[in-house]
Amino acid sequence: MSNAWTVALAMKTRLAAAVWPGVGGEVVFANVLISAGIDIERIRSQSRWPICLILPQDLTVDDESEDLVSQRYTILIAQRVAADPWGETVLIGGPGPSGDLTSLGRGLMELEAVLFDAMKLLGPTLGTTIQLRSASAIAAELDADHGYVAQRQYTWEAWTGAGDTTAVPS
């Protein structure tokens, strides 16, 4: 069984490796980081988008088994689209070039689908149960320097072991 540390590393590995389907598809998330907090101004100053942050949250020990823990993770995804006059493209994506296999112009909801697919595969791979617990409202705003910026946070709960930290996920 995995532990909270290996789950966090596996989340990062899986999300950083996600690519758009098709020949020559580029990675989906330009930055995937495990972080202790969110600095919105620093996120906005990033030159490569979209951004994915994994934020470990509270950990609860099971009442009946001390080796079983429930670890929560918040995953924040953020995207920006400069030429989006109404804030629609940053949410649902827009008509990009035919066969475009990049994240440029992709909407937050398209990125969300990639996140969900990655997380579906992660639990069985690690022998861990991972479940989506909640998602925040989508926050979108027009930034004079960066165009529309949108973000959403997803809270996932993983039931893992509390022990061995020697196994690093592949």
N, C-alpha and C positions, 0 to 999 in steps of 0.2 A: 504494500500500500504506500502511496505517496505521502508526503507531508506538506505543510503550508508553503514551505520554501520551494520545494520542487514544483508545486502547482504554479506558483508565481513565475518561476523561470520557464516552465512549459508554456504558460500563456504568452509570455514575451516571445519565445521561440516560434510558436505557431503563428501569432499575429504578424511578426516581422517577416515570416516566410510566405504569407498569403500573397498570391499574384492574381491578376485579372486573367480569366480563362482565354485561351487562344494562343497561337504561336507568337512568341515574343512578348507575352503579357508582362507588364512591369509589376513590381511589388505594389501592394495597395497602400500601405501606410509608410510614409517617408520617415517617420520617427516612431519607435515603440520603446517606451521607457517605463521602468518600475520606479515609482516616485513616492516620496513621503508627503507630498503636498502639491497643490495647484497654484501656480503663479500665472494668473490670466495675462498679465502684461508680457511676461516672458513667452507665453504661448503665442501671442499675437506677433511678437518680433521674429518668430521662426521664419526662415526663408523657404523651407520645404514643408509641403502640406500633402495630405492630411496628417494629423498627429493623433497618437494613441498613448494614453497614460494608464498604467496599472497601479492602483493605490490600495495596498493591503489595509484592511480595516480591523474590526474587532475579531477576536478569537475566543471561542467558548468551548470549554471542556465538557464532554458528555458526562451526565450524572452517573451512568452505570459502568462506563469504561473510560478510564483515565487516558488510554491510548487513542481514543477517538475524539477528534476536535472538529468544530465547525468554524471555518475561516471565511470571512467575507472579504470580497475584493470589489472596489469600485473601478470600473473601466470607463475612462472618459475618451470620447472621440471628438475631434474638432476639425472643421474644414472651412476653407475660405474660397470665395469665388469673386474675383475683382469686377468682372463685367456682368453684374447681375442687378438690374435696376429695381427689381421688386422683391428680392430675397427668396425667390422660388427655386432657382437653380441650386443654391447652396443647400436646400432641403431635399429636393427630389431629383436633382440632376437635370441636365439639359441636353439639347441636341448637339453632341460633339461630332467630331469627324467620324465618318463611317469606319467602323472597325477599330475605333480608338481603344487601346488596351492600357491606358494610363489612368491615373486618378484625377487628372486635370478636368475640371468641370463636373466631376461626380458629386452627387448630393449626399448629405448625411444619411439619408435612408438607404442609399445604395451601399454605403460603408457599413451600416448597421447589418445588412444582410450578410456581408462577409464576416463580421464579428460573430453573428449567430452561428454560421456554418462552422467557423473555427472552433467555437466553444462546444458544439455538438460532438465533434470528433475528439475533443480533448479528454473528457471524462473516461470513456472506455479505454483510451490509450494509456492512461495513468492508473486505471483500476480505482478510480475515484468518482463519486457522484458530484456533479456540478449542476447547479440550477440557477436560472435567472430569477431573482427575487423582486426587482423593481427597476424602473427606468424613469429618469427625471423628465420633466417637460423639456422640449427643445428650446434652447436659448439662442436667438439669432439677433444680431445687431449690425448696423452699418457702421463701419470704421472708416474714417476719412482716408487713412493711409493704406488700408488693406482690403477694402471692399466689404462684402458681407462675410461675417464670421459666424459660424453656428457650432454649437456643441451640445452634447447630451451625455449624461452619466448613466451607467448601468451597474446595478449591484448584483453580484453573483455570490452564491454560497457554495463552498466546497466542503464535503465531509472527508477528512483525511486522517492519517495517523499523526500522532504527536512526536514520534521518535526519530529514528535514523535520518540524519542529514547528509549521509555520505553518497547517496545515489543522486547524480545530476541528470536531469531529463535530457534526452537527445532530441 
